[in-house]
């Protein structure tokens, strides 16, 4: 994609290409069959070069102008979550020694 979007313009360098991660789209319908909600989800945030972000959030992050809210930043596990994982790994290693 080369066209600017809301003032954010991708690099013109051909070696850097904006690659979004794979996304899954969904539509919810009401009883009359009309679309009630249209949305999407990032399927694998490890792919692409937008920090795992999809849609407009991924575009802005990928062109170097991320939106200034936490939800528009790449995923980073919290300190508590990382410590919980570390405790689990230590517990797993200790239980193997018995």
C-alpha positions as CSV (number, residue, x, y, z in Angstrom):
1,X,0.0,0.0,0.0
2,X,1.4,3.3,-1.0
3,X,-1.4,5.8,-0.5
4,X,-1.3,8.0,2.7
5,X,-4.1,7.4,5.3
6,X,-5.1,10.2,7.6
7,X,-1.7,11.9,7.3
8,X,0.3,8.8,7.9
9,X,2.4,7.9,4.9
10,X,4.3,4.6,4.5
11,X,7.9,4.6,3.5
12,X,8.7,4.9,-0.2
13,X,11.7,2.6,0.3
14,X,10.8,-0.6,-1.6
15,X,12.8,-2.8,0.9
16,X,10.3,-2.0,3.7
17,X,6.9,-3.3,3.0
18,X,4.0,-3.0,5.4
19,X,2.9,-6.6,6.2
20,X,-0.2,-7.1,8.5
21,X,-0.7,-10.3,10.4
22,X,-3.4,-12.7,9.3
23,X,-6.9,-11.6,10.4
24,X,-10.2,-13.3,10.8
25,X,-13.3,-11.3,10.0
26,X,-16.8,-11.9,11.5
27,X,-20.3,-10.5,11.1
28,X,-23.1,-10.7,13.6
29,X,-26.7,-10.5,12.4
30,X,-29.9,-9.5,14.1
31,X,-33.3,-11.4,13.9
32,X,-34.2,-9.5,10.7
33,X,-31.0,-10.6,9.0
34,X,-29.4,-7.2,9.1
35,X,-25.7,-6.8,10.0
36,X,-25.5,-5.9,13.7
37,X,-21.7,-6.0,14.1
38,X,-18.7,-6.3,11.7
39,X,-15.3,-7.0,13.2
40,X,-12.0,-8.7,12.9
41,X,-9.4,-10.4,15.1
42,X,-5.6,-10.8,14.6
43,X,-5.1,-14.6,14.3
44,X,-1.3,-14.8,14.7
45,X,0.4,-11.7,16.1
46,X,3.9,-13.1,15.5
47,X,3.5,-12.6,11.8
48,X,3.9,-9.4,9.9
49,X,5.9,-6.3,10.8
50,X,3.2,-4.3,12.7
51,X,3.9,-5.6,16.2
52,X,1.0,-8.0,16.0
53,X,-1.5,-5.2,15.4
54,X,-4.1,-5.5,12.7
55,X,-6.4,-3.1,10.8
56,X,-5.8,0.7,11.2
57,X,-3.8,0.2,14.5
58,X,-1.4,-2.0,12.6
59,X,-1.2,0.5,9.7
60,X,-0.3,3.4,11.9
61,X,2.2,1.4,13.9
62,X,3.8,0.0,10.7
63,X,4.3,3.5,9.2
64,X,5.9,4.8,12.4
65,X,2.9,6.8,13.8
66,X,1.3,4.6,16.4
67,X,-1.7,6.0,18.2
68,X,-0.9,7.1,21.8
69,X,-3.1,4.7,23.7
70,X,-2.1,1.3,25.2
71,X,-4.5,-0.7,23.0
72,X,-2.7,0.6,19.9
73,X,0.7,-0.7,21.0
74,X,2.2,-4.1,20.4
75,X,1.4,-6.7,23.0
76,X,3.8,-6.9,25.9
77,X,3.0,-9.2,28.8
78,X,2.7,-7.4,32.2
79,X,5.3,-7.8,34.9
80,X,2.8,-10.0,37.0
81,X,2.1,-12.2,34.0
82,X,5.9,-12.7,33.3
83,X,6.5,-13.5,37.0
84,X,3.7,-16.1,37.0
85,X,5.3,-17.8,33.9
86,X,8.7,-17.8,35.6
87,X,7.2,-19.4,38.8
88,X,5.6,-22.0,36.6
89,X,8.9,-22.8,34.9
90,X,10.7,-23.0,38.2
91,X,8.0,-25.3,39.6
92,X,8.2,-27.5,36.5
93,X,11.9,-27.9,36.8
94,X,11.8,-28.6,40.6
95,X,9.1,-31.3,40.1
96,X,11.2,-33.1,37.5
97,X,14.1,-33.6,40.0
98,X,12.0,-35.8,42.3
